[in-house]
Amino acid sequence: MVAEPVTLLTDYALAGVTACLAFRLRKNPTVSCRFWTLAFVALALGALLGGTYHGFRWEWLWKPTVLSVGVASFGMLAGSAYATTSGSVRRVLLVVAALKLVSYEAWMLGHDAFIFVVADTASAMLAVAALHLFRLDNPATRWILGGVAVSLIAAGIQAGRVALHEYFNHNDLYHVVQIAAMLLYYAGAKRMRDLTAPATTP
């Protein structure tokens, strides 16, 4: 028997849309887009596992679900670092993103509370938004900022437990709104180009 059928279906819908978008991003060979593709793949996997967890209450799926979200946050931050910075700044940001990932994964191996997932994702989203705000001329920026804005709305829906109906709860609505965010992220990621350092004159 399925415990939460609508949550399962909306999570699977999020997984399916995100996986399809990840497949389409293969046409952009830049490093920044490859990192964002990693984020899409990890999010699709997390949504698939999360939907199965909610549907069948298989407790052992919770760990890989939250660990997948951490990989997604890393991919987004690293990808945007490649698209908006160069040189030593980029290297520092990549190290920070990697350390953040390792710290999060290690912490979540011993903890289950969803608040830690929210904190990791929110910090990554704020960092991504900040990076793109400094590169408003980047063709991906407005789309990425739009995605962050919609993701924040989705997070507010989930945190506030906003439900449309008894059988369409806050998690279900969150998944639907997050699909819209993924479409905006996709529009940004497919336009991404790696920022190159300006040539120095002798």
Backbone as CSV, one residue per row, in Angstrom:
resi,resn,N_x,N_y,N_z,CA_x,CA_y,CA_z,C_x,C_y,C_z
1,MET,0.837,-1.195,0.000,0.000,0.000,0.000,0.875,1.249,0.000
2,VAL,0.525,2.230,-0.803,1.296,3.468,-0.899,0.865,4.410,0.215
3,ALA,1.829,4.860,1.016,1.517,5.700,2.171,1.106,7.108,1.759
4,GLU,1.866,7.725,0.855,1.589,9.091,0.403,1.613,9.116,-1.131
5,PRO,0.542,8.696,-1.777,0.554,8.552,-3.236,0.801,9.852,-3.998
6,VAL,0.212,10.953,-3.550,0.392,12.214,-4.278,1.823,12.715,-4.132
7,THR,2.384,12.577,-2.943,3.774,12.983,-2.732,4.711,12.132,-3.578
8,LEU,4.426,10.847,-3.655,5.222,9.962,-4.509,5.155,10.426,-5.959
9,LEU,3.955,10.707,-6.449,3.787,11.086,-7.854,4.430,12.433,-8.166
10,THR,4.268,13.418,-7.269,4.858,14.732,-7.542,6.377,14.688,-7.436
11,ASP,6.895,13.877,-6.521,8.346,13.704,-6.427,8.877,13.020,-7.685
12,TYR,8.162,12.011,-8.162,8.567,11.333,-9.390,8.488,12.274,-10.591
13,ALA,7.489,13.153,-10.596,7.383,14.133,-11.680,8.582,15.068,-11.664
14,LEU,8.971,15.521,-10.470,10.156,16.372,-10.334,11.398,15.633,-10.804
15,ALA,11.508,14.362,-10.435,12.653,13.554,-10.853,12.688,13.403,-12.366
16,GLY,11.538,13.118,-12.971,11.483,12.916,-14.416,11.827,14.165,-15.196
17,VAL,11.246,15.298,-14.804,11.532,16.563,-15.491,13.006,16.920,-15.349
18,THR,13.538,16.795,-14.141,14.932,17.159,-13.892,15.888,16.255,-14.660
19,ALA,15.588,14.972,-14.731,16.432,14.044,-15.488,16.420,14.382,-16.975
20,CYS,15.257,14.708,-17.516,15.161,15.088,-18.932,15.953,16.359,-19.216
21,LEU,15.875,17.318,-18.312,16.621,18.564,-18.490,18.121,18.309,-18.405
22,ALA,18.533,17.420,-17.508,19.949,17.064,-17.401,20.445,16.460,-18.707
23,PHE,19.634,15.608,-19.309,20.011,14.990,-20.578,20.184,16.043,-21.667
24,ARG,19.326,17.040,-21.677,19.398,18.085,-22.696,20.606,18.994,-22.500
25,LEU,21.086,19.096,-21.269,22.234,19.964,-21.000,23.534,19.404,-21.564
26,ARG,23.510,18.162,-22.028,24.730,17.568,-22.581,25.240,18.345,-23.783
27,LYS,24.390,19.146,-24.409,24.779,19.900,-25.599,25.718,21.056,-25.261
28,ASN,25.766,21.441,-23.998,26.661,22.514,-23.575,27.896,21.885,-22.935
29,PRO,29.074,21.968,-23.594,30.254,21.255,-23.108,31.077,22.016,-22.074
30,THR,30.642,23.198,-21.651,31.441,23.994,-20.725,31.520,23.333,-19.352
31,VAL,32.590,23.640,-18.630,32.760,23.077,-17.289,31.639,23.544,-16.365
32,SER,31.264,24.815,-16.484,30.194,25.350,-15.638,28.898,24.580,-15.846
33,CYS,28.569,24.291,-17.088,27.338,23.556,-17.366,27.446,22.101,-16.924
34,ARG,28.630,21.527,-17.020,28.798,20.142,-16.570,28.563,20.020,-15.067
35,PHE,29.027,21.011,-14.322,28.754,21.003,-12.884,27.258,21.145,-12.619
36,TRP,26.609,22.006,-13.373,25.164,22.158,-13.201,24.422,20.891,-13.630
37,THR,24.947,20.212,-14.638,24.350,18.934,-15.044,24.460,17.918,-13.910
38,LEU,25.615,17.907,-13.239,25.778,17.051,-12.061,24.708,17.370,-11.024
39,ALA,24.449,18.661,-10.827,23.414,19.072,-9.872,22.048,18.538,-10.279
40,PHE,21.735,18.626,-11.563,20.442,18.142,-12.055,20.317,16.632,-11.856
41,VAL,21.380,15.897,-12.167,21.345,14.443,-12.005,21.151,14.077,-10.533
42,ALA,21.884,14.766,-9.658,21.770,14.485,-8.224,20.379,14.825,-7.696
43,LEU,19.812,15.936,-8.172,18.462,16.309,-7.745,17.419,15.317,-8.253
44,ALA,17.600,14.862,-9.488,16.675,13.866,-10.032,16.721,12.582,-9.209
45,LEU,17.941,12.166,-8.861,18.092,10.967,-8.039,17.475,11.174,-6.659
46,GLY,17.728,12.350,-6.076,17.165,12.642,-4.763,15.648,12.639,-4.773
47,ALA,15.055,13.208,-5.830,13.594,13.234,-5.938,13.032,11.828,-6.128
48,LEU,13.719,11.017,-6.915,13.281,9.634,-7.121,13.322,8.850,-5.808
49,LEU,14.436,8.980,-5.096,14.567,8.282,-3.819,13.586,8.838,-2.789
50,GLY,13.437,10.170,-2.786,12.524,10.791,-1.833,11.080,10.386,-2.068
51,GLY,10.688,10.318,-3.334,9.331,9.889,-3.648,9.073,8.462,-3.207
52,THR,10.058,7.609,-3.426,9.923,6.214,-3.013,9.867,6.106,-1.490
53,TYR,10.685,6.925,-0.824,10.669,6.950,0.647,9.290,7.350,1.171
54,HIS,8.733,8.429,0.615,7.416,8.887,1.067,6.312,7.882,0.716
55,GLY,6.468,7.249,-0.430,5.424,6.333,-0.867,5.385,5.023,-0.111
56,PHE,6.569,4.485,0.185,6.612,3.136,0.750,7.222,3.060,2.147
57,ARG,7.654,4.230,2.664,8.208,4.289,4.018,9.415,3.373,4.194
58,TRP,10.231,3.299,3.161,11.463,2.533,3.282,12.513,3.439,3.909
59,GLU,12.705,3.281,5.207,13.552,4.199,5.971,14.991,4.243,5.455
60,TRP,15.474,3.155,4.915,16.862,3.104,4.465,17.129,4.016,3.273
61,LEU,16.072,4.525,2.639,16.244,5.429,1.501,16.504,6.875,1.919
62,TRP,16.252,7.193,3.190,16.386,8.589,3.611,17.822,9.090,3.495
63,LYS,18.796,8.279,3.922,20.194,8.706,3.858,20.633,9.041,2.438
64,PRO,20.479,8.120,1.473,20.896,8.472,0.111,20.123,9.647,-0.466
65,THR,18.894,9.854,0.004,18.117,11.001,-0.473,18.785,12.304,-0.072
66,VAL,19.090,12.453,1.209,19.680,13.710,1.684,21.123,13.871,1.210
67,LEU,21.836,12.778,1.028,23.203,12.873,0.513,23.202,13.346,-0.937
68,SER,22.213,12.925,-1.705,22.097,13.367,-3.099,21.874,14.871,-3.187
69,VAL,21.088,15.410,-2.270,20.824,16.849,-2.267,22.110,17.630,-2.027
70,GLY,22.994,17.099,-1.195,24.278,17.749,-0.955,25.128,17.826,-2.210
71,VAL,25.129,16.767,-2.998,25.868,16.762,-4.265,25.281,17.797,-5.218
72,ALA,23.965,17.923,-5.215,23.306,18.911,-6.070,23.723,20.328,-5.694
73,SER,23.759,20.624,-4.401,24.177,21.950,-3.944,25.610,22.243,-4.373
74,PHE,26.467,21.240,-4.262,27.855,21.398,-4.697,27.932,21.712,-6.183
75,GLY,27.197,20.957,-6.995,27.237,21.162,-8.443,26.786,22.549,-8.849
76,MET,25.733,23.043,-8.208,25.238,24.385,-8.516,26.274,25.454,-8.170
77,LEU,26.841,25.337,-6.972,27.808,26.337,-6.528,29.078,26.298,-7.373
78,ALA,29.589,25.103,-7.641,30.798,24.981,-8.451,30.556,25.465,-9.878
79,GLY,29.400,25.126,-10.439,29.084,25.562,-11.792,28.994,27.065,-11.911
80,SER,28.340,27.693,-10.957,28.218,29.147,-10.998,29.557,29.820,-10.726
81,ALA,30.405,29.189,-9.922,31.747,29.726,-9.694,32.533,29.753,-11.002
82,TYR,32.408,28.700,-11.804,33.090,28.653,-13.100,32.527,29.683,-14.065
83,ALA,31.245,29.961,-13.969,30.604,30.882,-14.909,30.822,32.348,-14.554
84,THR,31.114,32.634,-13.297,31.150,34.037,-12.864,32.498,34.509,-12.337
85,THR,33.434,33.592,-12.106,34.745,33.984,-11.576,35.855,33.290,-12.360
86,SER,37.074,33.712,-12.093,38.230,33.079,-12.729,39.426,33.196,-11.790
87,GLY,40.525,32.562,-12.171,41.762,32.693,-11.414,41.674,32.202,-9.980
88,SER,42.345,32.935,-9.076,42.428,32.522,-7.675,41.070,32.550,-6.979
89,VAL,40.205,33.489,-7.363,38.868,33.551,-6.759,38.102,32.272,-7.063
90,ARG,38.172,31.830,-8.301,37.495,30.583,-8.674,38.051,29.410,-7.893
91,ARG,39.373,29.346,-7.781,39.989,28.226,-7.070,39.548,28.191,-5.607
92,VAL,39.507,29.347,-4.977,39.062,29.413,-3.583,37.609,28.950,-3.459
93,LEU,36.761,29.415,-4.363,35.349,29.039,-4.316,35.160,27.542,-4.526
94,LEU,35.940,26.957,-5.414,35.828,25.517,-5.648,36.267,24.725,-4.424
95,VAL,37.323,25.203,-3.760,37.767,24.543,-2.527,36.689,24.654,-1.452
96,VAL,36.109,25.846,-1.320,35.036,26.047,-0.338,33.847,25.129,-0.642
97,ALA,33.476,25.043,-1.920,32.353,24.184,-2.311,32.644,22.722,-1.987
98,ALA,33.888,22.291,-2.243,34.262,20.907,-1.963,34.261,20.628,-0.461
99,LEU,34.810,21.560,0.323,34.824,21.387,1.779,33.409,21.381,2.345
100,LYS,32.570,22.236,1.793,31.164,22.283,2.210,30.490,20.941,1.933
101,LEU,30.759,20.376,0.771,30.174,19.081,0.415,30.640,17.989,1.367
102,VAL,31.949,17.919,1.594,32.494,16.873,2.466,31.944,17.012,3.882
103,SER,31.883,18.247,4.373,31.371,18.484,5.728,29.905,18.075,5.842
104,TYR,29.124,18.452,4.842,27.697,18.120,4.860,27.480,16.612,4.803
105,GLU,28.172,15.953,3.883,27.981,14.506,3.732,28.379,13.777,5.016
106,ALA,29.514,14.190,5.605,29.966,13.546,6.838,28.963,13.769,7.969
107,TRP,28.435,14.985,8.060,27.459,15.302,9.108,26.173,14.499,8.927
108,MET,25.691,14.420,7.693,24.419,13.747,7.447,24.512,12.237,7.610
109,LEU,25.714,11.690,7.558,25.856,10.256,7.814,25.464,9.911,9.249
110,GLY,25.554,10.918,10.132,25.199,10.674,11.519,23.955,11.401,11.982
111,HIS,23.282,12.111,11.069,22.089,12.873,11.435,21.012,12.700,10.365
112,ASP,19.765,12.909,10.770,18.651,12.723,9.840,17.754,13.948,9.693
113,ALA,17.897,14.929,10.570,16.977,16.066,10.581,17.015,16.836,9.261
114,PHE,15.841,17.140,8.747,15.736,17.813,7.449,16.230,19.251,7.503
115,ILE,16.299,19.839,8.698,16.752,21.219,8.825,18.179,21.376,8.311
116,PHE,18.989,20.337,8.425,20.363,20.406,7.933,20.393,20.427,6.404
117,VAL,19.458,19.733,5.793,19.333,19.757,4.331,18.939,21.156,3.879
118,VAL,17.988,21.748,4.592,17.531,23.101,4.272,18.679,24.095,4.399
119,ALA,19.458,23.979,5.475,20.569,24.901,5.703,21.622,24.784,4.607
120,ASP,21.950,23.564,4.219,22.954,23.361,3.170,22.474,23.912,1.836
121,THR,21.240,23.612,1.487,20.692,24.077,0.214,20.554,25.594,0.194
122,ALA,20.064,26.170,1.291,19.872,27.619,1.355,21.196,28.356,1.227
123,SER,22.233,27.862,1.893,23.540,28.518,1.809,24.088,28.459,0.389
124,ALA,23.884,27.337,-0.284,24.335,27.216,-1.670,23.562,28.163,-2.578
125,MET,22.247,28.243,-2.386,21.420,29.124,-3.210,21.798,30.592,-3.026
126,LEU,22.047,30.996,-1.783,22.440,32.382,-1.522,23.788,32.691,-2.162
127,ALA,24.714,31.733,-2.092,26.023,31.930,-2.714,25.902,32.021,-4.233
128,VAL,25.086,31.164,-4.820,24.861,31.194,-6.270,24.253,32.529,-6.683
129,ALA,23.262,32.989,-5.935,22.624,34.269,-6.244,23.624,35.412,-6.148
130,ALA,24.454,35.399,-5.109,25.452,36.457,-4.937,26.437,36.478,-6.100
131,LEU,26.893,35.315,-6.522,27.837,35.237,-7.642,27.234,35.826,-8.909
132,HIS,25.992,35.499,-9.180,25.367,35.980,-10.415,24.972,37.453,-10.330
133,LEU,24.722,37.945,-9.136,24.426,39.372,-8.989,25.634,40.230,-9.349
134,PHE,26.830,39.663,-9.195,28.043,40.381,-9.577,28.346,40.230,-11.067
135,ARG,27.564,39.414,-11.757,27.764,39.203,-13.197,26.425,39.339,-13.914
136,LEU,25.843,40.514,-13.815,24.533,40.729,-14.427,24.591,40.682,-15.947
137,ASP,25.794,40.830,-16.509,25.942,40.776,-17.960,26.015,39.338,-18.475
138,ASN,26.123,38.378,-17.566,26.187,36.972,-17.962,24.815,36.540,-18.483
139,PRO,24.753,35.919,-19.673,23.449,35.535,-20.244,22.661,34.541,-19.393
140,ALA,23.343,33.851,-18.492,22.648,32.876,-17.637,22.065,33.508,-16.381
141,THR,22.543,34.697,-16.041,22.250,35.270,-14.724,20.770,35.430,-14.421
142,ARG,20.019,36.055,-15.302,18.612,36.325,-14.968,17.824,35.039,-14.775
143,TRP,18.196,34.007,-15.513,17.496,32.732,-15.384,17.844,32.051,-14.066
144,ILE,19.129,32.082,-13.711,19.554,31.477,-12.452,18.941,32.213,-11.264
145,LEU,18.951,33.544,-11.315,18.338,34.320,-10.234,16.839,34.038,-10.136
146,GLY,16.198,33.874,-11.280,14.786,33.508,-11.276,14.565,32.155,-10.639
147,GLY,15.455,31.206,-10.950,15.356,29.879,-10.349,15.528,29.920,-8.842
148,VAL,16.499,30.717,-8.381,16.713,30.859,-6.937,15.473,31.445,-6.270
149,ALA,14.889,32.470,-6.899,13.689,33.105,-6.336,12.537,32.108,-6.210
150,VAL,12.321,31.317,-7.253,11.235,30.328,-7.212,11.545,29.226,-6.198
151,SER,12.816,28.838,-6.094,13.200,27.835,-5.096,12.937,28.339,-3.683
152,LEU,13.178,29.638,-3.456,12.905,30.210,-2.140,11.406,30.202,-1.844
153,ILE,10.603,30.466,-2.872,9.148,30.380,-2.703,8.751,28.944,-2.352
154,ALA,9.338,27.990,-3.063,9.048,26.578,-2.792,9.446,26.208,-1.368
155,ALA,10.625,26.698,-0.936,11.082,26.412,0.423,10.134,27.016,1.457
156,GLY,9.628,28.218,1.167,8.671,28.856,2.066,7.380,28.067,2.170
157,ILE,6.948,27.513,1.044,5.744,26.674,1.035,5.942,25.450,1.920
158,GLN,7.116,24.840,1.786,7.377,23.634,2.568,7.536,23.960,4.051
159,ALA,8.291,25.023,4.348,8.512,25.395,5.746,7.216,25.841,6.416
160,GLY,6.374,26.545,5.654,5.106,27.015,6.201,3.990,25.999,6.139
161,ARG,4.311,24.832,5.573,3.339,23.739,5.450,2.060,24.212,4.755
162,VAL,2.264,24.939,3.653,1.144,25.464,2.869,0.571,24.343,2.005
163,ALA,-0.690,24.026,2.201,-1.339,22.944,1.451,-2.542,23.484,0.691
164,LEU,-2.749,22.970,-0.513,-3.905,23.379,-1.307,-5.155,22.584,-0.953
165,HIS,-4.924,21.377,-0.444,-6.055,20.474,-0.187,-5.601,19.414,0.800
166,GLU,-6.549,18.764,1.397,-6.248,17.680,2.331,-5.379,16.608,1.686
167,TYR,-5.610,16.385,0.386,-4.856,15.355,-0.321,-3.786,15.936,-1.246
168,PHE,-3.458,17.204,-1.033,-2.365,17.831,-1.793,-1.613,18.721,-0.809
169,ASN,-0.690,18.097,-0.083,-0.063,18.782,1.045,1.106,19.679,0.639
170,HIS,1.803,20.204,1.636,2.898,21.145,1.393,4.039,20.517,0.599
171,ASN,4.311,19.246,0.824,5.360,18.580,0.052,4.982,18.475,-1.424
172,ASP,3.724,18.174,-1.678,3.250,18.048,-3.057,3.356,19.384,-3.792
173,LEU,2.905,20.453,-3.133,2.972,21.783,-3.740,4.419,22.215,-3.925
174,TYR,5.260,21.897,-2.960,6.693,22.196,-3.077,7.282,21.565,-4.332
175,HIS,6.972,20.315,-4.575,7.517,19.619,-5.742,7.087,20.288,-7.047
176,VAL,5.827,20.690,-7.122,5.316,21.325,-8.338,6.006,22.666,-8.578
177,VAL,6.137,23.465,-7.523,6.801,24.765,-7.667,8.277,24.576,-8.002
178,GLN,8.897,23.559,-7.421,10.315,23.309,-7.691,10.540,22.877,-9.137
179,ILE,9.563,22.249,-9.755,9.678,21.927,-11.181,9.837,23.208,-11.988
180,ALA,9.067,24.241,-11.634,9.196,25.533,-12.310,10.592,26.106,-12.104
181,ALA,11.128,25.953,-10.896,12.484,26.428,-10.619,13.506,25.693,-11.475
182,MET,13.329,24.393,-11.645,14.280,23.613,-12.444,14.259,24.046,-13.907
183,LEU,13.101,24.424,-14.408,13.019,24.914,-15.787,13.796,26.217,-15.942
184,LEU,13.732,27.077,-14.930,14.497,28.323,-14.968,15.992,28.040,-14.852
185,TYR,16.370,27.136,-13.961,17.782,26.760,-13.841,18.304,26.188,-15.156
186,TYR,17.483,25.385,-15.792,17.877,24.806,-17.082,18.120,25.895,-18.118
187,ALA,17.218,26.870,-18.171,17.379,27.967,-19.130,18.677,28.715,-18.879
188,GLY,19.065,28.828,-17.611,20.330,29.477,-17.296,21.523,28.596,-17.604
189,ALA,21.458,27.336,-17.197,22.595,26.432,-17.374,22.947,26.224,-18.842
190,LYS,21.944,26.158,-19.703,22.241,25.925,-21.118,22.901,27.137,-21.765
191,ARG,22.798,28.305,-21.117,23.429,29.522,-21.630,24.783,29.798,-20.981
192,MET,25.202,28.937,-20.081,26.423,29.203,-19.328,27.674,29.082,-20.181
193,ARG,28.609,29.972,-19.892,29.939,29.938,-20.485,30.944,30.122,-19.363
194,ASP,32.062,29.428,-19.449,33.094,29.582,-18.431,33.740,30.956,-18.568
195,LEU,33.827,31.678,-17.464,34.466,32.989,-17.501,35.968,32.811,-17.655
196,THR,36.553,33.530,-18.577,37.997,33.464,-18.789,38.639,34.729,-18.254
197,ALA,39.829,34.577,-17.689,40.547,35.729,-17.151,40.989,36.630,-18.292
198,PRO,40.949,37.946,-18.112,41.401,38.852,-19.171,42.875,38.661,-19.468
199,ALA,43.203,38.745,-20.725,44.595,38.566,-21.134,45.450,39.706,-20.587
200,THR,46.625,39.366,-20.118,47.542,40.381,-19.593,48.482,40.844,-20.692
201,THR,48.780,42.119,-20.688,49.690,42.672,-21.700,51.108,42.682,-21.165
202,PRO,52.083,42.360,-21.993,53.476,42.308,-21.528,53.998,43.690,-21.175
